[in-house]
Amino acid sequence: MKRRGFIQNSLSLGIGGMLTKVNVDKGEKQKPVLRIAHITDVHIEAGNSIPARAAQYLKKALSANNVDFILNGGDAIFDASYENVTREMVTEQWAVWDEFISNTDLEVYSCIGNHDPWWKAPSESDVMYGLDYAAKRLKMPHR
């Protein structure tokens, strides 16, 4: 399966996984208690029209369902963990993520993925180093 098809299908399946209250006595579906969109491993980066396609998929998925909020399972950006990743590359990837996630007014609750922290910053005291910076970029109140 091509990666594009896999990502599109995964997003659709994640949106489809809604919590529904069922009346056990009558076996009837009732109004959903909570609707959650789950996105994960977006690995967004600039180029190849990736941001526009990702925004299109997100918009399509959210418009088809009355979603209450979004869960982001991590790996929001392409990758800040490689040896040769520079500050400019990390900053650009987070800017692309910010643009992507601004396509919704919904609350987004995130986890930090292994590709989100920049471990190759010049020093551990660098503001962009590690988990704290990734948590800040994902608007997490704390780790």
C-alpha positions as CSV (number, residue, x, y, z in Angstrom):
1,M,0.0,0.0,0.0
2,K,1.3,3.4,-0.8
3,R,2.0,5.7,2.2
4,R,-0.5,8.4,0.9
5,G,-3.3,5.8,0.9
6,F,-2.3,4.4,4.2
7,I,-2.3,7.9,5.8
8,Q,-5.6,8.8,4.3
9,N,-7.3,5.6,5.4
10,S,-5.8,5.8,8.8
11,L,-7.1,9.3,9.3
12,S,-10.6,8.2,8.2
13,L,-10.5,5.1,10.5
14,G,-9.3,7.3,13.4
15,I,-12.2,9.7,12.9
16,G,-14.6,6.8,12.6
17,G,-13.7,5.5,16.0
18,M,-16.4,7.3,18.0
19,L,-17.7,6.5,21.4
20,T,-21.4,5.8,21.3
21,K,-23.9,5.2,24.1
22,V,-25.9,2.1,23.5
23,N,-29.2,1.3,25.2
24,V,-28.5,-2.3,26.2
25,D,-32.2,-3.1,27.0
26,K,-33.4,-2.2,23.5
27,G,-30.2,-2.6,21.5
28,E,-30.7,0.9,20.1
29,K,-28.0,3.4,19.4
30,Q,-28.5,6.7,21.2
31,K,-26.8,10.0,20.7
32,P,-23.0,9.7,20.9
33,V,-21.6,10.7,24.3
34,L,-18.3,11.9,23.0
35,R,-16.8,12.2,19.5
36,I,-13.0,12.2,19.3
37,A,-10.8,12.6,16.2
38,H,-7.5,10.7,16.7
39,I,-4.5,11.8,14.6
40,T,-1.1,10.3,15.0
41,D,2.2,10.2,13.2
42,V,1.4,13.1,10.9
43,H,5.2,13.7,10.4
44,I,4.4,17.0,8.7
45,E,7.0,18.9,6.8
46,A,7.2,21.5,4.1
47,G,7.3,20.5,0.5
48,N,5.6,18.0,-1.8
49,S,2.3,19.7,-1.1
50,I,2.2,17.8,2.2
51,P,0.8,20.6,4.4
52,A,-2.0,21.3,1.9
53,R,-3.0,17.7,1.6
54,A,-2.8,17.1,5.4
55,A,-5.1,20.2,5.9
56,Q,-7.5,18.9,3.3
57,Y,-7.7,15.4,5.0
58,L,-8.2,17.0,8.4
59,K,-10.9,19.3,7.1
60,K,-12.7,16.5,5.3
61,A,-12.6,14.2,8.4
62,L,-13.8,16.9,10.8
63,S,-16.6,18.1,8.5
64,A,-18.0,14.6,8.2
65,N,-18.3,14.1,12.0
66,N,-19.4,16.3,14.8
67,V,-16.1,16.0,16.7
68,D,-15.7,17.3,20.2
69,F,-11.8,17.4,20.3
70,I,-8.7,16.0,18.7
71,L,-6.2,13.6,20.2
72,N,-2.7,13.8,18.7
73,G,-0.8,10.6,19.4
74,G,2.6,12.2,18.7
75,D,5.2,12.5,15.9
76,A,3.6,15.7,14.8
77,I,6.6,16.9,12.9
78,F,8.6,15.0,10.3
79,D,11.7,14.4,12.4
80,A,13.8,16.5,14.8
81,S,15.8,13.5,16.0
82,Y,18.2,12.8,13.2
83,E,21.9,13.6,13.6
84,N,22.1,16.3,10.9
85,V,18.9,18.2,11.8
86,T,19.5,21.9,12.4
87,R,17.7,24.6,14.4
88,E,16.3,26.0,11.2
89,M,14.9,22.7,10.1
90,V,13.2,22.1,13.5
91,T,11.8,25.6,13.5
92,E,10.4,25.2,10.0
93,Q,8.8,21.8,10.8
94,W,7.1,23.3,13.9
95,A,5.9,26.3,11.9
96,V,4.3,23.8,9.3
97,W,2.7,21.9,12.2
98,D,1.3,25.2,13.7
99,E,-0.2,26.1,10.3
100,F,-1.7,22.6,9.9
101,I,-3.3,22.5,13.3
102,S,-4.7,26.0,12.9
103,N,-7.1,24.6,10.4
104,T,-9.4,23.7,13.3
105,D,-11.0,25.6,16.2
106,L,-11.2,22.4,18.2
107,E,-9.1,21.7,21.3
108,V,-6.1,19.5,20.5
109,Y,-4.6,17.2,23.2
110,S,-1.2,15.9,22.3
111,C,1.4,13.3,23.2
112,I,5.1,13.8,22.4
113,G,6.3,11.4,19.8
114,N,9.9,10.2,19.5
115,H,10.4,12.4,16.4
116,D,9.2,15.6,18.1
117,P,12.1,16.5,20.5
118,W,15.3,17.9,19.2
119,W,18.1,16.0,21.0
120,K,20.9,17.4,18.8
121,A,20.7,21.0,20.1
122,P,24.1,22.5,20.8
123,S,23.6,21.9,24.5
124,E,21.0,20.6,27.0
125,S,20.5,24.1,28.2
126,D,19.3,25.2,24.8
127,V,15.7,26.3,24.9
128,M,14.8,24.0,22.0
129,Y,16.5,20.9,23.5
130,G,14.4,17.9,24.3
131,L,11.0,17.2,25.7
132,D,10.2,20.6,27.3
133,Y,10.4,22.4,24.0
134,A,8.3,19.8,22.2
135,A,5.7,20.0,25.0
136,K,5.6,23.8,24.6
137,R,5.2,23.6,20.8
138,L,2.3,21.1,21.3
139,K,0.7,23.5,23.8
140,M,0.8,20.9,26.5
141,P,0.4,22.4,30.0
142,H,3.1,20.1,31.3
143,R,4.8,16.8,30.4
